Amino acid sequence: MKVLVAGSGKVGTALKSFFNGSGISFKEYLKDSEPDGDIIFLAISDFVVAQAVKDITSKNSLIKIVQFTPAIEIAHENQFILHPYASITKETDISEIFFSLWGKQDTVLETILDHCRLNFFYAGFSPTPGYHTSAVISGNFTQYFVLAAKKILKDEGFSDEQSSKLIKQLILTSIDNSLSGGVEKITGPASRGDDVTIEKETAFLELKNKEMSNIFMQINKLISEAVKSGDIF
């Protein structure tokens, strides 16, 4: 089994570190070199994926091409998307990450991915807008709101360490509750109809950032409506 890996960014570095630790033999693939392998993982910038696929398939039309970005559409029968529904850094332990696999169903590819000890499940031919929207809401929005919450705590006098511990604790317990119990397990002032607290906190945020204040008010409204109806949308 010949495995090639292109890219030394966050995903590429984490993937190569995982392969090294798992005893998976691979070779670095450099631009313009011969794609002599069974599979190539393209952990490269979105802007160059499409051209890289054209270059690789012009030299080897049988190699399985796996990209990690869902932003570039599949244009070749042996092109696939392996999207990490996670926030990846160079230090990420890939053994703990689950990927969604997109493209035509291919038992040969899935056998190779199993050989590479990657956790994945087949999701369909092409990522839908809804799929990526859910990733943005659960990932990117969470990251922004975590940093906003941390800044507020630090402004209130909490240390960096204290802020991180408190926020991590709340997020992890909140995630466990919501995933196990659904809308009924949402906590906070909006879930219990505490309009007085929401008004005070909205006014507090307005002094810091009016747009954030408006978002805070709207999300609390959505939470209140969800709790009353028993569903998110």
Secondary structure, 3 states (H helix, E strand, C coil): CCEEEECCCHHHHHHHHHHHHHCCCCEECCCCCCCCCCEEEECCCHHHHHHHHHHHHHHCCCCEEEECCCCCCCCCCCEEEEEECCCCCCCCCHHHCEEEEECCCCHHHHHHHHHCCCEEEEEECCCCHHHHHHHHHHHHHHHHHHHHHHHHHHHCCCCHHHHHHHHHHHHHHHHHHHHHHHHHHCCCCCCCCCHHHHHHHHHHHHHHCHHHHHHHHHHHHHHHHHHHHCCCC
